[in-house]
Amino acid sequence: MTEARPFKTVTDLLETAEHFWWSLKSADWLEAFRSHPRIGEKKAEIQHSAAAQKWSQQEQSGVGGATEETLQALADLNREYLESFGFIFMVCASGKSAEEMLSLLKIRLGNEKNEELEIAAAEQAAITKLRLEKLLTQ
C-alpha cells in the first residue's frame, strides 16, 4: 500500500486496499483474522493498536445488551466454529445486534471450509474499509 501512494482520492485508496486484500494468500488472511477478538470477547490472539481495540469494541457494541443466554450461545458457537474451520468467526459487526451475529454464526457453521474462508475474507475486507474510513475522518 505504501508503494501505491499517493492516492488521488479516498476512493482510490479504498479500491487499492481492496485489490491488495484479494491478491493475498489464504495464510495472510488467517494472520489478519488473528488480530480480531471473537465476537463477545475483548482480546485478540495477536495484540493490536489501542485505536484498533477501541474500534473493535465500538463495532461489537451490539453485544452489550445481549442476554446471558445469547452471550453463552455466542461463546459456544464461536468455539464450535473455531474447531470446525480453524479460524475465528469473522463478521463485520457494525450495526448488528448480538442476535443477528448469532444467527449468522449458526448459518455459516453449515458452510464448507473453503466457502467459509472466502466469506470470512469478505467480512475482513468490509472491516478494513470501515476502519480506513474511520482513520481518514479522525
Secondary structure, DSSP 8 states (H G I E B T S, - for coil): -GGG---SSHHHHHHHHHHHHHHS-HHHHHHHHTTSB-TT-S-BSS---HHHHHHHHHHTGGGTT--HHHHHHHHHHHHHHHHHHSS------TT--HHHHHHHHHHHTTS-HHHHHHHHHHHHHHHHHHHHHHHHH-
